[in-house]
Amino acid sequence: MAMRELIRSRTEIGLWSQLPGWLRWGAMIGLVQIFAMVTVGPLGVSTAYPQFVGFVLDRIFPGFAQDQSYLREIGAQIGWEVMLVFGLFLGAMLAAALSRWRNRSLGLQISVAPVAVKGFTDGKLRRYARAFLGGFLFIFGARLAGGCTTGHILSGLTQMALSGLVFAVAAFGSGMLIAKLFFREPTKE
């Protein structure tokens, strides 16, 4: 059965749960994008980090935000972007907890294997530290570039912006290249 017929047959009889995951979650992201565009504008989260840090530092050192031209421009505040980032974090924690609970209640032994990276075979703490450092460098680069993957890919493609398409191709292409260079098949132990 062709994909179009499969989607049509399942949506006509209301079997949302039987649709492919990429289609269900793609539709949800689309709805979030529509809501964001109608209420606050293009979706993006990289500005939330300096806004939050600026807000906290301004409370500790009054006048700090006014002395920083970048914070004057973006605002050292707890706005919708900061709340979205907190919601993403809390949602991920809730999903992880519910997944562990469900797996235990069904007696499943499902775990995510540690990623095998060439030259990085040390422990769990170092993997987490590298992941944090990578995330920090990613958000730092996003702020230097004036945007993030959410803003450029999700919002940019939603608005059919050429810059969003170029960035998406570059991000996914470089991600595949890095994965090919650094990742290897895990050894069987």
DRENTORTOR-384527 format. One record per residue (C-alpha): residue in one letter; x, y, z; residue number from 1. Coordinates in steps of 0.1 Angstrom, whole numbers, plus 2048, in hexadecimal, padded with zeros to 3 digits. Layout:
<pts>
+------+-----+-----+-----+-----+
! type !  px !  py !  pz ! seq !
+------+-----+-----+-----+-----+
!    a !   X !   Y !   Z ! NUM !
...
+------+-----+-----+-----+-----+
</pts>
This chain:
<pts>
+------+-----+-----+-----+-----+
! type !  px !  py !  pz ! seq !
+------+-----+-----+-----+-----+
!    m ! 800 ! 800 ! 800 !   1 !
!    a ! 80E ! 822 ! 7F7 !   2 !
!    m ! 816 ! 83A ! 813 !   3 !
!    r ! 7FC ! 853 ! 808 !   4 !
!    e ! 7E1 ! 837 ! 809 !   5 !
!    l ! 7ED ! 82A ! 82A !   6 !
!    i ! 7EC ! 84D ! 83A !   7 !
!    r ! 7CA ! 854 ! 82B !   8 !
!    s ! 7BB ! 833 ! 836 !   9 !
!    r ! 7C8 ! 836 ! 859 !  10 !
!    t ! 7BE ! 85B ! 85E !  11 !
!    e ! 79B ! 856 ! 84F !  12 !
!    i ! 793 ! 83C ! 869 !  13 !
!    g ! 7A4 ! 84F ! 885 !  14 !
!    l ! 7C1 ! 838 ! 88D !  15 !
!    w ! 7DA ! 853 ! 896 !  16 !
!    s ! 7EF ! 83B ! 8AA !  17 !
!    q ! 7F4 ! 825 ! 88B !  18 !
!    l ! 804 ! 840 ! 876 !  19 !
!    p ! 82A ! 840 ! 873 !  20 !
!    g ! 83B ! 851 ! 890 !  21 !
!    w ! 84C ! 86A ! 879 !  22 !
!    l ! 82A ! 875 ! 86C !  23 !
!    r ! 81A ! 878 ! 88E !  24 !
!    w ! 836 ! 88C ! 89E !  25 !
!    g ! 83C ! 8A0 ! 87E !  26 !
!    a ! 817 ! 8AA ! 880 !  27 !
!    m ! 81B ! 8B4 ! 8A5 !  28 !
!    i ! 83A ! 8C9 ! 89D !  29 !
!    g ! 826 ! 8DA ! 882 !  30 !
!    l ! 80A ! 8E2 ! 89A !  31 !
!    v ! 823 ! 8F0 ! 8B3 !  32 !
!    q ! 832 ! 905 ! 897 !  33 !
!    i ! 80F ! 912 ! 88D !  34 !
!    f ! 807 ! 91B ! 8B1 !  35 !
!    a ! 829 ! 92C ! 8B6 !  36 !
!    m ! 826 ! 940 ! 896 !  37 !
!    v ! 803 ! 94C ! 8A0 !  38 !
!    t ! 80B ! 954 ! 8C4 !  39 !
!    v ! 830 ! 95F ! 8C7 !  40 !
!    g ! 841 ! 95C ! 8A6 !  41 !
!    p ! 85B ! 943 ! 898 !  42 !
!    l ! 865 ! 928 ! 8B1 !  43 !
!    g ! 889 ! 928 ! 8BE !  44 !
!    v ! 899 ! 921 ! 8DF !  45 !
!    s ! 8BE ! 92B ! 8DD !  46 !
!    t ! 8B7 ! 94E ! 8EA !  47 !
!    a ! 8A8 ! 93F ! 909 !  48 !
!    y ! 8C9 ! 935 ! 918 !  49 !
!    p ! 8DA ! 958 ! 919 !  50 !
!    q ! 8B8 ! 967 ! 923 !  51 !
!    f ! 8B6 ! 950 ! 941 !  52 !
!    v ! 8DB ! 954 ! 94B !  53 !
!    g ! 8D7 ! 97A ! 947 !  54 !
!    f ! 8B8 ! 979 ! 95D !  55 !
!    v ! 8C9 ! 966 ! 978 !  56 !
!    l ! 8E9 ! 97B ! 977 !  57 !
!    d ! 8D5 ! 99B ! 977 !  58 !
!    r ! 8C4 ! 98F ! 998 !  59 !
!    i ! 8E6 ! 987 ! 9A7 !  60 !
!    f ! 8F7 ! 9A6 ! 999 !  61 !
!    p ! 8DD ! 9C2 ! 995 !  62 !
!    g ! 8E3 ! 9D5 ! 975 !  63 !
!    f ! 8F7 ! 9B9 ! 964 !  64 !
!    a ! 8DE ! 9B5 ! 947 !  65 !
!    q ! 8DE ! 9DB ! 940 !  66 !
!    d ! 904 ! 9DB ! 93D !  67 !
!    q ! 904 ! 9C0 ! 922 !  68 !
!    s ! 8FA ! 9CB ! 900 !  69 !
!    y ! 8EF ! 9A8 ! 8F5 !  70 !
!    l ! 8D9 ! 9A4 ! 914 !  71 !
!    r ! 8C9 ! 9C6 ! 90E !  72 !
!    e ! 8C1 ! 9BB ! 8EA !  73 !
!    i ! 8B2 ! 999 ! 8F3 !  74 !
!    g ! 8A5 ! 9A0 ! 916 !  75 !
!    a ! 8B0 ! 98F ! 935 !  76 !
!    q ! 88E ! 980 ! 93D !  77 !
!    i ! 87A ! 961 ! 943 !  78 !
!    g ! 866 ! 961 ! 923 !  79 !
!    w ! 854 ! 946 ! 90F !  80 !
!    e ! 875 ! 939 ! 901 !  81 !
!    v ! 883 ! 932 ! 923 !  82 !
!    m ! 863 ! 921 ! 92E !  83 !
!    l ! 863 ! 90C ! 90E !  84 !
!    v ! 887 ! 900 ! 917 !  85 !
!    f ! 87C ! 8F7 ! 93A !  86 !
!    g ! 85E ! 8E5 ! 92C !  87 !
!    l ! 874 ! 8D2 ! 913 !  88 !
!    f ! 88B ! 8C8 ! 930 !  89 !
!    l ! 86E ! 8BD ! 947 !  90 !
!    g ! 85D ! 8AB ! 92A !  91 !
!    a ! 87C ! 897 ! 922 !  92 !
!    m ! 880 ! 88E ! 947 !  93 !
!    l ! 85C ! 883 ! 949 !  94 !
!    a ! 85E ! 86F ! 929 !  95 !
!    a ! 87E ! 85D ! 936 !  96 !
!    a ! 86D ! 856 ! 957 !  97 !
!    l ! 84D ! 849 ! 947 !  98 !
!    s ! 862 ! 834 ! 92F !  99 !
!    r ! 876 ! 824 ! 94B ! 100 !
!    w ! 855 ! 81D ! 95F ! 101 !
!    r ! 844 ! 80E ! 941 ! 102 !
!    n ! 862 ! 7F8 ! 939 ! 103 !
!    r ! 865 ! 7EC ! 95D ! 104 !
!    s ! 83F ! 7E5 ! 95F ! 105 !
!    l ! 840 ! 7D0 ! 93F ! 106 !
!    g ! 860 ! 7BE ! 94A ! 107 !
!    l ! 874 ! 7CC ! 92C ! 108 !
!    q ! 899 ! 7D0 ! 92E ! 109 !
!    i ! 89E ! 7ED ! 915 ! 110 !
!    s ! 8BC ! 803 ! 917 ! 111 !
!    v ! 8CE ! 81A ! 901 ! 112 !
!    a ! 8F1 ! 80E ! 8FA ! 113 !
!    p ! 90E ! 826 ! 8FF ! 114 !
!    v ! 918 ! 836 ! 8DF ! 115 !
!    a ! 939 ! 828 ! 8D2 ! 116 !
!    v ! 94E ! 846 ! 8C7 ! 117 !
!    k ! 971 ! 840 ! 8BA ! 118 !
!    g ! 98A ! 849 ! 8D6 ! 119 !
!    f ! 96E ! 84F ! 8F0 ! 120 !
!    t ! 969 ! 82F ! 902 ! 121 !
!    d ! 96B ! 83C ! 926 ! 122 !
!    g ! 94E ! 83D ! 93F ! 123 !
!    k ! 92B ! 84B ! 942 ! 124 !
!    l ! 935 ! 86B ! 954 ! 125 !
!    r ! 94D ! 875 ! 938 ! 126 !
!    r ! 932 ! 86E ! 91E ! 127 !
!    y ! 91A ! 885 ! 930 ! 128 !
!    a ! 935 ! 89F ! 934 ! 129 !
!    r ! 93D ! 89E ! 90F ! 130 !
!    a ! 918 ! 89F ! 906 ! 131 !
!    f ! 914 ! 8BE ! 91C ! 132 !
!    l ! 933 ! 8CF ! 90D ! 133 !
!    g ! 926 ! 8C7 ! 8EA ! 134 !
!    g ! 904 ! 8D6 ! 8F2 ! 135 !
!    f ! 914 ! 8F5 ! 901 ! 136 !
!    l ! 92A ! 8F9 ! 8E2 ! 137 !
!    f ! 90B ! 8F4 ! 8CC ! 138 !
!    i ! 8F7 ! 90F ! 8DE ! 139 !
!    f ! 915 ! 926 ! 8DE ! 140 !
!    g ! 919 ! 922 ! 8B9 ! 141 !
!    a ! 8F3 ! 927 ! 8B4 ! 142 !
!    r ! 8F4 ! 948 ! 8C6 ! 143 !
!    l ! 913 ! 953 ! 8B2 ! 144 !
!    a ! 8FF ! 94B ! 892 ! 145 !
!    g ! 8E0 ! 95D ! 89F ! 146 !
!    g ! 8CA ! 93E ! 8A0 ! 147 !
!    c ! 8C6 ! 91A ! 8A8 ! 148 !
!    t ! 8BB ! 8FA ! 897 ! 149 !
!    t ! 898 ! 8FF ! 8A4 ! 150 !
!    g ! 896 ! 921 ! 895 ! 151 !
!    h ! 8A8 ! 91A ! 875 ! 152 !
!    i ! 89C ! 8F7 ! 86D ! 153 !
!    l ! 879 ! 8F5 ! 87C ! 154 !
!    s ! 86E ! 919 ! 879 ! 155 !
!    g ! 882 ! 920 ! 85A ! 156 !
!    l ! 875 ! 902 ! 846 ! 157 !
!    t ! 851 ! 90A ! 852 ! 158 !
!    q ! 855 ! 92C ! 843 ! 159 !
!    m ! 865 ! 91D ! 824 ! 160 !
!    a ! 884 ! 932 ! 829 ! 161 !
!    l ! 8A2 ! 928 ! 813 ! 162 !
!    s ! 8B9 ! 92E ! 831 ! 163 !
!    g ! 8A6 ! 914 ! 845 ! 164 !
!    l ! 8AA ! 8FB ! 829 ! 165 !
!    v ! 8CF ! 902 ! 825 ! 166 !
!    f ! 8D5 ! 8FF ! 84A ! 167 !
!    a ! 8C2 ! 8DF ! 84C ! 168 !
!    v ! 8D6 ! 8CF ! 830 ! 169 !
!    a ! 8F7 ! 8DC ! 840 ! 170 !
!    a ! 8ED ! 8D0 ! 863 ! 171 !
!    f ! 8E2 ! 8AD ! 859 ! 172 !
!    g ! 8FE ! 8A9 ! 840 ! 173 !
!    s ! 919 ! 8B3 ! 859 ! 174 !
!    g ! 909 ! 89D ! 873 ! 175 !
!    m ! 90A ! 87F ! 85C ! 176 !
!    l ! 92E ! 886 ! 854 ! 177 !
!    i ! 939 ! 88A ! 878 ! 178 !
!    a ! 926 ! 86A ! 881 ! 179 !
!    k ! 938 ! 857 ! 865 ! 180 !
!    l ! 95A ! 864 ! 871 ! 181 !
!    f ! 956 ! 85F ! 896 ! 182 !
!    f ! 93D ! 844 ! 89D ! 183 !
!    r ! 943 ! 81F ! 89A ! 184 !
!    e ! 930 ! 800 ! 8A0 ! 185 !
!    p ! 930 ! 7F6 ! 8C5 ! 186 !
!    t ! 945 ! 7D8 ! 8CE ! 187 !
!    k ! 933 ! 7BA ! 8DB ! 188 !
!    e ! 93D ! 7B4 ! 8FF ! 189 !
+------+-----+-----+-----+-----+
</pts>
